[in-house]
Amino acid sequence: MHEFSIAQNIIGIIAEQCVRSGHSQIGSVNLRIGRASGIMPDALIFAFDAIKADTIARDAMLNIEHVPVTGLCNDCGSAFTVEDKYILACPDCGSNSFRITAGREMDIIDMDVS
């Protein structure tokens, strides 16, 4: 489960930023995760909670904003949004010539510190 290594990286990044800005505690962390990112949000929250105990993020809550998959069809020009993790064809014309424009991201948006 790669969510544990992702959680470790998140804790490393937020702890470094927290200390760099002169704070000593993290209250919450806000993430944006795309549905097609391959990250399982529940597993990431579980991993984060399991490894945060001995860190500056020990009391932090992990909040996740889910980003749907959006794309642009190269054939019909349609911009589309789907809630599925995978898209095999344009939902409007059925073409398999499209590009994904959002839904693969995993971004740390911000955090509350004290």
N, C-alpha and C positions, 0 to 999 in steps of 0.2 A: 504494500500500500504506500504509494509515493506521497500521500498526504502528510505523513509524519515528517518527511524531509522538507516539504513545503512549509509546514508549521514551524519547523526549526529555523528555516530561513526567514520567515516572517518575524519571529521573535528576535532573531539576530538584528534584523533591519530596524525594527521599532525600538529595541533596547538601545541601539547605537544612537538613533535620532533623539530619543528621550534624554539620554545622558548628555549628548552634544548640546542640547538646548537648555541644560541646567535643571532638568526635572528628575524626580526620583521614583515616580510611580506612573503606571499606565492604567487608565480606567476602562478604556474601550478602544477597539480598533475597527475601522470600517473598511471593508473590502468590496471590490466589484469583480464578480466572477462570471464569465461567459458560459452559457450552457454547453457550448462545444469545446470548452477548455480541457476536458478530460478530468477535471477535478470534481470529486464528490463532496459537496458542501458539508453534509453531515459528518463524513469521515474527517474532514479538515477541522471542524469544530471539536470533534472528539480528540483528535491528535493534539490540537492546540491546548485544550483543557488538560490533557494528560501530561504535557511536558512544561507547562508554564510555572509550576509550583515553586521552583527554586530560582526564578528569574524576576526581573523588574516588572514583568507583566503578570505576576502571580494572581492579581485581582481583576485582570482585564477580561472583558467580554468581547467576543468576536462577532461582529455584525456583518452579514453578507447581503449585498444587493445582487440579484440575479439578472444577467443581461441576456436577452433573447438573441437567437441567431438572426442576423439580417444579411441580406445579400442584394445583388444587382444582376439581373439576367442580361447576358450579352446578346441574346437574340431578340427578345421583345422589349427590352429596356425597363422592365418592371422592377421596382424596388419592393422587396418583400421582407416580412418578419414572420418567423415561425417559432413556436415554443419547443419544438423537438430538438434533440441534441444533434441529430444528423439530418442533412438535407441532400437528397440525391438528384432532385430536379426542381426547376422553377415551378412554384405552385400555380402560376398563372398560365404558362404555355407548355409546361412539361419538358422544356429543354434542359439538357444537362450541361449547358455552357453558361456558367454563372460564376460570380466571385463573392466570397463571404466578406462582408464589410464590418461585421461586429459579431461577438459571441465567442471569441477565442481568448479573450483577455483575462488576466488576473492582476488586478491593480490594488495597491494599498492606497486608499483615498485619503484618510486622515486618522488621527487618534486623539483621544482625550487624555491629557496628562496632568499631573499635579506635583 
